[in-house]
Amino acid sequence: MKNERVTLPPSEVETTPVDISDRVRALFGCKDTREQIQLRRSLKGDFKDTPVLTLTLDYTTLGQARWVKAWIEYGGNDEQKRKAAIRATESQMKEAANVFASGVEWIQVEE
């Protein structure tokens, strides 16, 4: 009898989410365009084989909230799960209603 390695199906493999919040904050805080491009590439390349990515940010601008929405909808591969949450006031949530309706979790903060 051959020694065969048993591989569990992906649904049965324990997955530990990787939080990329600090890396994305660095990307948003960067003013240099070249550095932004480098950080975006590293985000895409460094985590391409990570099964679950999470992201939690404070609401700062509508543009950044839309970036988070696009990150969930268009990033990663078919096997990768992405979860995002944004801490925002009720008025900020209403401003970015489309973002929160798309699957980005809203963490309510007081005004």
Buried (B, 14 or more C-beta within 10 A) or exposed (E): EEEEEEEEEEEEEEEEBBEBBEBBBBBBEBEEEEEBEEBBEEBEEEBEEBBBBBBBBEBBEEEBBBBBBEBBEEBBEEEBEBBBBBBBBEEBBEBBEEBBEBEBEBEEBEE
